Amino acid sequence: MSADAPVGDDRNAALLEDPFGPLRSKNYLMLLVLTGLFGVLISAGAYGFLEAVSHLQSALYTDLPTALGFHRPPPWWPLPLLAVAGFLVALTVRFLPGNGGHQPAEGLKTKETAAAADLPGVLLAAVASLALGAVVGPEAPLIALGGGSAVYAFRLLRPDSEATSRAMVGAAGSFAAISALLGSPLLGAFLLMEASGLGGPALGIVLLPGLLASGIGSLVFTGLGSWAGVKGVTLVIPHLPPTERPDVAQFAWALAIGVAMAFLGTGIRSLALRLQRQVNRRRMAWTPALGLVVAALAIAYAEGTGKGASDVLFSGQSALPHLLLHTGSYSAWALILLIVCKGLAYCASLSAFRGGPIFPAMFLGAACGIVVSHLPGLPYVTGAAMGMGAMSVAMLKLPLTSVLLATLLLGSDGVDVMPLVIVAVVVCHVTVSWLTPPSGRSLHPRRKREGGNRRGLPG
């Protein structure tokens, strides 16, 4: 190899000759020790973030109405809260560095590590969005906060560190922050591995610190939950009815659900990106206005069905177990109205607020699968699993992660439905690729200055 060959090529060539060479390096072992320590600290911070958001949601939507003399929150209650959420997010995005984090309508982005100066804006925008009822999840802010905090601490300890080492530490911080939220360290590893595009001979070397931090992160979550008397975070929903053995009819439904979720997910994402262009032009007006739209959709659903507005508001992470365990209390009409209102609220939130796309996609997919199960030949748990997997891949474009999300949620039942979920996910993923033009030209409006830094870290 020539003397002026790129450094990255030299490293890849060395890894091809001796894939386990870095594992014998003292610097790499020190990196593992540091990422393990960061895993403890960042996991504790992530736990506190999730607990704070949960308490704020309860305080604003339950305790505050009671303190003001209402026996139950009045139907109009989400309107002022989501207007305030829009105003706070708009102020954060406009006046603090970092754009408040990545714009969720563009998917789940993990290739760039947030700079230290960006972290306060990411935190404030996320708390305002999540606590006040926007239809986004906590995973994207946790990834940004975990990775950015780890790199900041690492640069304080090792100011002369290489970009590759900083990238690995950033990935490890993100692993630690996200692992317990998704119910499994391995699921967090798959998510970040797929989303970041890691590959080649360096995959195992880059992945190992993240796996270590992810495992330690899950232990910290479990320990903190035990010490605080709080149940640990888990995606698994217990006491679901057993699934039936897959048959030809269910295979046909997997094909149909995969295609239908591709159209639904592409439509939501396309509309969200179109709205995002308008939001970026006049954020101070559009973000509160879209917050009011989300609140109005939640009110319309609650008044039309008699169910709680929380089915439409928030990420859906807490409402999903109730939906699956009490499916019989939802009529087909209520489910259809839920899909329409949640889908539109999801679209509006993606375009204007800050958070992640995973949990609302899973909730929508489950509701769609349950609606289809009213037709012959499809048990509702199987339908919900296929809908969750297909809708997740439609929004995330991460097939392995989408299969794991849908099947791990069902515990032991997930093994039985996994082949059908795989079919639905693959069909949906391929259909989305046909519906999305090359390079996503029609779905990605021209980015404005507000879009933030899009440069990736060197690998």
ABEGO torsion letter per residue (X at the ends): XBAABBAAAAAAAAAAABAAAAAABAAAAAAAAAAAAAAAAAAAAAAAAAAAAAAAAAAAAAAAAAAAGBABBBAAAAAAAAAAAAAAAAAAAAABBGGGEBBAAAEBBAABBBBAAAAAAAAAAAAAAAAAGBBBBAAAAAAAAAAAAAAAAAAAABAABBAAAAAAAAAAAAAAAAAAAAGBAAAAAAAAAAAAGBBEAAAAAAAAAAAAAAAAAAAAAAAAAAAAGBBBBBABBBGBBBBBBBBAAAAAAAAAAAAAAAAAAAAAAAAAAAAAAAAAABAAAAAAAAAAAAAAAAAAAAAAAGBBAAAABEAGAAAAAAAAAAAAABBAAAAAAAAAAAAAAAAAAAAABBEBAAAAAAAAAAAAAAAAAABBGBBAAAAAAAAAAAAAAAAAGBAAAAAAAAAAAAEAAAAAAAAAAAAAAAAAAAAAAAABBBGGAAABBBBBAAAEBABBBBX
